[in-house]
Amino acid sequence: MTLPADRHPLRYRDFRAYLGGRLCAVLAQYAMMIVLGWQAYNIARDTMSPSAAAAQLGLIGLAQFAPLFFLTPVTGWVADHFDRRMITRLTLALMMAASGLLGFATYEGWVSLPLIIFVAMLVGIARAFNGPAYGALAPNLVPRAVLPRAIAISSVAWQLGMIIGPALGGYAFAIEPWGAYALAALLYTVALASMMMIGPVPQSARDTSRHPVRQMIDGFAYVRGNRLVLATITLDLFAVLLAGATALLPIYARDILHVGSRGLGHLAAAPGIGAGITALWFSFRPMRSEVGLKMLGAVILFGLATIAFGLTAFAPTDIAMEIALGSLIVLGFADMVSVYVRQSLIQLHTPDAMRGRVSSLSQLTISASNELGEAESGFLAALVGPVVAVIGGGIGAIVITLIWARLFPELRLARSFDLPDIRAADISQEKAT
């Protein structure tokens, strides 16, 4: 049965279930992420110097990134060869158990830094398999013609999770530390129930004629050969890897702005506010022109907002928090523009049989820019201080964007999300000059 292409994505039952599950999963994920960092930093600060405690934030990020780095070739192949619904269900169950374990340990009073790092690694393993399956599943639930709008709506759910999740985690932790993890476990349970509601979905036939290792390598080869996909993935990787300001929010909340766990919730939610408003706008008014240039401009704005946030350390005390929140809101707006363009280009320019493997590589770069960026920011903050780390990261993101604009003319010449949007003659001319 052919689905009508002019319907709104929310008209499709399976997509609604997917959306609800995604929202709850992201709420739980970001609530846990902010609490993991806050709890680890506070435990470390009780016995360590500020620089050593900052390094613990780096270890938390590294613990989440390492599984993604080593498992990416496998997770993409798994998402392309097995039921993507079942993969998401199993991984959600694992994350539910991990948050429950940490909540119980906190309640009983035997939580420790090694346990937090272990749980962070466990969550990293679950996310390594969950991300490619989740990302590759969405295009199977709606017609191709409405996929950009579906991506925007899915991004709204994601950004709402980013807005509300850290705030929920920070406020719940301020009331009762174990309650933040219990809340995350409950949200993962609801996400799992939502994913159970999705019926069978079409998926490309498995390729059994070639060795699995060769098929895993195919994912890397496809991304390398498609310069537009390669440009969008790697730009996010290097720009956000350098400008990992959000990783240092616990330090800013406790030692620079002096706003405590409630203030941390506000700071952590601020990027999501800007991003959520932007994603909501795109769900009604999808971007249609000069998508490549707009992505490049957004990443430059992301770097400028990061610099502004770093400079709040020198702002007058009575307005420092307001400047920090404003900078983070602008940062979230810019990040959402970049995310929207990147995800739309990747999904629309990748055949379904490859989506799992390409999504796994996209997730690896996103995680590298987030979790590895947290590690880089934490270790750099331990060496040169958090303020220099944040400001230097923002400058680095701007420099990387200017370099990428020159190295990948395909990105600057991407006019729309349509497949024939980049003219070979234009690219040849750009390279010749």
Salt bridges, closest charged atoms under 4 A:
ASP14 OD1 - ARG13 NH1 3.17
ASP80 OD1 - ARG84 NH2 3.07
ASP80 OD2 - ARG357 NE 2.73
ASP83 OD2 - ARG85 NH2 2.63
ASP218 OD2 - ARG210 NH1 2.18
ASP218 OD1 - ARG214 NE 3.36
ASP236 OD1 - ARG342 NH1 2.91
ASP255 OD2 - ARG45 NE 3.72
ASP255 OD1 - ARG254 NE 3.86
GLU290 OE1 - ARG415 NH1 3.36
ASP352 OD1 - ARG84 NH1 3.38
ASP352 OD1 - ARG355 NH1 3.27
GLU371 OE2 - ARG127 NH1 2.64
GLU410 OE2 - ARG227 NE 2.66
GLU410 OE2 - LYS431 NZ 3.86
ASP426 OD2 - ARG423 NH2 2.29
GLU430 OE1 - ARG412 NH2 3.01
